[in-house]
Amino acid sequence: MSRKASDNVEYTLRSLSNLMGEKKRRKHDEGAGERSLIAADSYTSINSQELERAARRQFQQDVTPAFVYVVSVFSALGGFLFGYDTGVVSGAMLLLKKDLNLSALWQELLVSSTVGAAALSALAGGVLNGVLGRRPCILLASLFFTAGAVVLAAARDKETLLGGRVVVGLGIGIASMTVPVYIAEAAPPHLRGRLVTINTLFITGGQFFAAVVDGAFSYLSRDGWRYMFGLSAIPAILQFLGFLFLPESPRWLIQKGQTQKARRVLSQIRGVQTIDEEYDSIKNSIDEEEKDAGAGGPVIYRMLIYPPTRRALIVGCGLQMFQQLAGINTVMYYSATILQMSGVDDDRLAIWLSAITAFTNFSFTLVGVWLVEKVGRRKLTLGSLTGTTLALIVLALGFLLSAQVSPPVTFTPTDPTSQNSTCLKYSFCNGCMLDPSCGFCYKINGSNIVDSSCIPVDPKTTAQSAWGRCTNETKSKSGSYWAYNYCPTSYSWTALIGLILYLIFFAPGMGPMPWTVNSEIYPLWARSTGNACSSGVNWIFNVVISLTFLHTAEYLTYYGAFFLYAGFASVGLLFVYGCLPETKGKKLEEIESLFENRLCTCGASESDEGRYIEYIRVKGSNYHLSDNDASDVE
Ligand SMILES: O[C@H]1[C@H](O)[C@@H](O)[C@H](O)[C@@H](O)[C@H]1O
C-alpha cells in the first residue's frame, strides 16, 4: 500500500538546472528521452546545502500561484466561524440569561449543545466527505452556519435558541474536519503546514473577534445578543458564495476517477507550473492504494487492521485528545475569572480583558504559522507542550499560594432571608470561593482585608451578592468589594502570569498542530474517516473537560484541577515524543511510510532531518528497471 519515500521526492529538472545554469544539458537529456537520476552531491563544486536552499526557493517560486491562497482563505472562513460561534456564546449568555430568564441548566444546554452537535457531525462528516467530496461538505457547513445565525438572531424563546445552537454546531463539526483536509489536499508540500495552520489562525481569530463583539454589544442591554449571534451570517454567506466558484479537491477527484476534471483543477491551482509529475504521482499512489487495499469492509475496520493507518489513527486521535486534556478551553472560558483573581473587579473590564486573552491566543498562533515550516511539526509540538506543562504548573502554584494565604472570614452577618445558607459556615475565603452558590464580600484597610464574610450569590448574576453589603446598590456606599470565584490575595498575579505563559506556549504548537498533523497523516482512502474520528475525539474531550471543570475544581480545588491538567499534558509530552513523526516537506503520498515502524518508535523517524537527499528525475521514457529500484541515487 505504501510507496517508498524516495520514489516520491521529485524536484523538477527545470528548477535545478536553472539554478545550475545548465539549460543546455537539460535539453540534451530530455531529447535523449532518457531517465537519469542525478545525485545532487555529484556536483561537488556546489555546496549541497546552498544547492538545496536555492533549489527549494526556485521550486517554490515556480509552484505557488496566488490561487492556492485564495482557496485556503475561503476555506479557513470555516475555521473563523468555528472560533466565532464557540467564542461568542459566553458574552451573549450574560445578556440572554437576563432577557429570557434562563436557568443554569438552560445556560449549560445552550453552550454544550453546540459542542455536542459538533462532535456528532464531525463523526458523520467522514462519510459525507468520502461520498460527496470536500467542496459540497464546505458548502453544507456554510449553509448550517447561515441558517443557525438567522434562527439565533430571530429567536423568540429558549427552545428556538437551542435549535439554532444545534444547527450551528452541525456546521462547526463538518467544517472542523473538512477544511484542514481540503487545504492539505490543495496545497503544495512546502506550504501545506503553513496553509493548514492558517485555518487554526482563523479559529483563534474568530474567538478574538467574538470577544470584541461581546464587549461592544454588552453595552446594548436589549437584543444585544441577537447582533452577536446574527453577525456570523456574513462570513458564512461569503464562504458559501466563494465556494460556488472554487474547485473540488484534485485528490478526491482522482480517487473518484474524474481524471480530466482533476487535471483541470490541478493546473488551475498550480498556475504556470506543469502538473504532469504531480498528477502522475498522485494517480500512481491511488492506484497502488486501491490495488493493495484488498480486504473489503468499512473504512474504519480496514484502517484498524492495517498497521500504518492504525498507528496514524492513534497518533491523530491522541494529539486531539491531549490538546483538550491540556485544558485550553477552561483557560479560554475561565480567563475572566482568572483575570479577576488578579484584582480586576469589574465585569465589563473582565470581558474586555478576556478579549486580550483571546488576542494572545490569536497572535501566538501566528507564530505557529511562521514556525511550522521552519522547525517542523514535531519540534513545534514538543516545545509547545513542554512550555504548556510548565505554565500549567505555574498556574496551579498561583492558585495554591492564593489558597494557602486565603483570607479568613471575620464577620458573619445575619441572613435576612432566614434560609440558613451553607455560605455562612465557611471560615476561609478558599472554601467559600469553591462553592458555586457563595461569594466573598470584604473591605480593604491599607493592604489588609477586613470585615470579610461569605454570602450567597445573587441567583440572577454572579456580579453581586443576594443580600447584604455586596449588592450592586450597597457595594460602593459601604466601600465593600465582591469576589465571586476567586480570593483576593497578594499571590493572585502568579495566576495571571501562568495564564499568559500558557497561551504563549500553547497557541503556536498544541493549538494548531493536532489539526495540521491530522490533515496529512492518513492515505487518501482513509483520510476522511481518520479526520472524522480525530475531530470527533477533539469535540468529545472538549465537552468532557469544559463540563467537568467546575466540578473538578470543587473536588480538587482550582490548584488541584490545574495540577491534573499539567499531569495530562506531561503524559501527552511522552506520547508526542515517542509517537509523532516529522511530516514537514513530505508529499501526502509519502507520509504513510512514516508509520511503518512500531507505534512508539514512529517519533524517532525524525530521520531525514539533517540528512540531505536529493533525487532528480529527468522526464522522458523510462527504460530502466523500475521507479523505485536501486538506481535511485542518494
Ligand atoms: O485548535 C483550537 C484552538 O486552540 C482554540 O483556541 C480552541 O478553543 C480549540 O478547542 C482548539 O481546537
The ligand as an SDF file (V2000), in Angstrom:
LIG
                    3D

 12 12  0  0  0  0  0  0  0  0999 V2000
   -7.0490   24.4800   17.9560 O   0  0  0  0  0  0  0  0  0  0  0  0
   -8.1290   25.1160   18.5690 C   0  0  0  0  0  0  0  0  0  0  0  0
   -7.6820   26.3830   19.2600 C   0  0  0  0  0  0  0  0  0  0  0  0
   -6.6110   26.1380   20.0730 O   0  0  0  0  0  0  0  0  0  0  0  0
   -8.7990   27.0240   20.0410 C   0  0  0  0  0  0  0  0  0  0  0  0
   -8.3300   28.1330   20.7560 O   0  0  0  0  0  0  0  0  0  0  0  0
   -9.5240   26.0690   20.9540 C   0  0  0  0  0  0  0  0  0  0  0  0
  -10.6250   26.7050   21.5360 O   0  0  0  0  0  0  0  0  0  0  0  0
   -9.9820   24.8220   20.2240 C   0  0  0  0  0  0  0  0  0  0  0  0
  -10.6030   23.9200   21.0980 O   0  0  0  0  0  0  0  0  0  0  0  0
   -8.8240   24.1610   19.5280 C   0  0  0  0  0  0  0  0  0  0  0  0
   -9.2600   23.0160   18.8680 O   0  0  0  0  0  0  0  0  0  0  0  0
  1  2  1  0
  2  3  1  0
  2 11  1  0
  3  4  1  0
  3  5  1  0
  5  6  1  0
  5  7  1  0
  7  8  1  0
  7  9  1  0
  9 10  1  0
  9 11  1  0
 11 12  1  0
M  END
$$$$
